Amino acid sequence: MSSISNPATLFGLCGAALVGIGLFTVIVHPGLLRRIVGFNILGAGIFLIFGAVARRGAGAGFEGDPVPQAMVITGIVVAFSATALAVAMLQRLFDLTGRATLEPPAPEGRPGSET
């Protein structure tokens, strides 16, 4: 059995791919909702990598260490509540400004130039 077909290795590689996709989304896209989704994808990748490392560290035993698993479950709950807060803040920003980005609005003209 090759090391690439090991389930912990596959989970680790999938987690690394999710981290890359999420980081790309957070950096490149200007829309805040896409950044929130990208941040969630990034977090899911980190949780998957952490679970894979905990599984590999278990050794020859079938079950993994319960402490990292409990930490991942707690992290998922915290990430869900942080996402709900971020979406509520984005909704408030949209209600106040009519935009879902943090870029300044385009200038319409100089003040006092109306004739």
C-alpha positions as CSV (number, residue, x, y, z in Angstrom):
1,M,0.0,0.0,0.0
2,S,1.5,3.3,-1.1
3,S,1.6,6.3,1.2
4,I,-0.6,8.3,-1.1
5,S,-3.5,5.9,-0.7
6,N,-3.4,6.2,3.1
7,P,-6.7,7.9,4.2
8,A,-4.9,10.4,6.5
9,T,-2.7,11.5,3.6
10,L,-5.7,11.9,1.3
11,F,-7.5,13.9,3.9
12,G,-4.4,16.1,4.5
13,L,-4.1,16.7,0.7
14,C,-7.8,17.6,0.4
15,G,-7.4,19.9,3.4
16,A,-4.4,21.6,1.8
17,A,-6.4,22.1,-1.4
18,L,-9.3,23.7,0.5
19,V,-6.8,26.0,2.3
20,G,-5.4,27.1,-1.0
21,I,-8.8,27.7,-2.6
22,G,-10.0,29.6,0.5
23,L,-6.9,31.7,0.7
24,F,-7.1,32.6,-3.0
25,T,-10.8,33.6,-2.6
26,V,-10.1,35.8,0.4
27,I,-7.2,37.6,-1.3
28,V,-8.6,38.0,-4.9
29,H,-12.3,38.7,-4.7
30,P,-13.5,42.2,-3.6
31,G,-17.0,41.2,-2.7
32,L,-17.4,40.7,1.1
33,L,-19.8,37.8,0.8
34,R,-17.3,35.9,-1.4
35,R,-14.6,36.6,1.2
36,I,-16.8,35.2,4.0
37,V,-17.4,32.0,2.0
38,G,-13.7,31.9,1.2
39,F,-12.9,32.2,4.8
40,N,-15.2,29.4,5.6
41,I,-13.5,27.2,3.0
42,L,-10.1,28.1,4.5
43,G,-11.3,27.1,7.9
44,A,-12.8,23.8,6.7
45,G,-9.4,23.0,5.2
46,I,-7.6,23.8,8.4
47,F,-10.1,21.6,10.3
48,L,-9.5,18.7,7.9
49,I,-5.7,19.0,8.1
50,F,-5.9,19.1,11.9
51,G,-8.1,16.0,11.9
52,A,-5.8,14.2,9.5
53,V,-2.7,15.0,11.7
54,A,-4.5,13.8,14.8
55,R,-5.4,10.6,12.9
56,R,-1.8,10.0,11.8
57,G,-0.6,10.7,15.3
58,A,-2.8,7.9,16.7
59,G,-0.3,5.4,15.4
60,A,-1.3,1.8,14.6
61,G,-4.6,2.1,16.5
62,F,-7.8,2.4,14.6
63,E,-9.2,5.4,16.5
64,G,-7.8,8.8,16.7
65,D,-7.0,11.0,19.7
66,P,-10.3,12.5,21.1
67,V,-8.7,15.8,22.2
68,P,-8.0,17.1,18.7
69,Q,-11.4,15.9,17.6
70,A,-13.1,17.8,20.4
71,M,-11.1,20.9,19.4
72,V,-12.2,20.6,15.8
73,I,-15.8,20.3,16.8
74,T,-15.5,23.4,19.0
75,G,-13.8,25.2,16.1
76,I,-16.7,24.3,13.8
77,V,-19.2,25.8,16.3
78,V,-17.1,29.0,16.7
79,A,-16.7,29.3,12.9
80,F,-20.5,28.9,12.4
81,S,-21.2,31.7,14.9
82,A,-18.5,33.9,13.5
83,T,-20.0,33.4,10.0
84,A,-23.5,34.3,11.2
85,L,-22.1,37.5,12.8
86,A,-20.2,38.4,9.6
87,V,-23.2,37.9,7.4
88,A,-25.3,40.1,9.8
89,M,-22.7,42.8,9.7
90,L,-22.6,42.6,5.9
91,Q,-26.4,42.9,5.8
92,R,-26.2,46.0,8.0
93,L,-23.4,47.5,5.8
94,F,-25.6,46.9,2.7
95,D,-28.6,48.5,4.4
96,L,-26.6,51.6,5.3
97,T,-24.6,52.1,2.1
98,G,-26.3,50.0,-0.6
99,R,-23.0,48.4,-1.4
100,A,-21.5,45.0,-0.3
101,T,-17.9,46.0,-0.7
102,L,-15.5,48.2,1.3
103,E,-14.3,50.1,-1.7
104,P,-15.0,53.9,-1.6
105,P,-17.8,55.0,-4.0
106,A,-16.8,56.7,-7.3
107,P,-16.8,60.5,-7.0
108,E,-19.7,62.1,-8.7
109,G,-18.1,65.5,-9.0
110,R,-16.4,68.2,-7.0
111,P,-18.5,69.8,-4.3
112,G,-19.8,73.2,-5.3
113,S,-19.4,72.7,-9.1
114,E,-23.1,72.6,-9.7
115,T,-24.3,75.6,-11.8
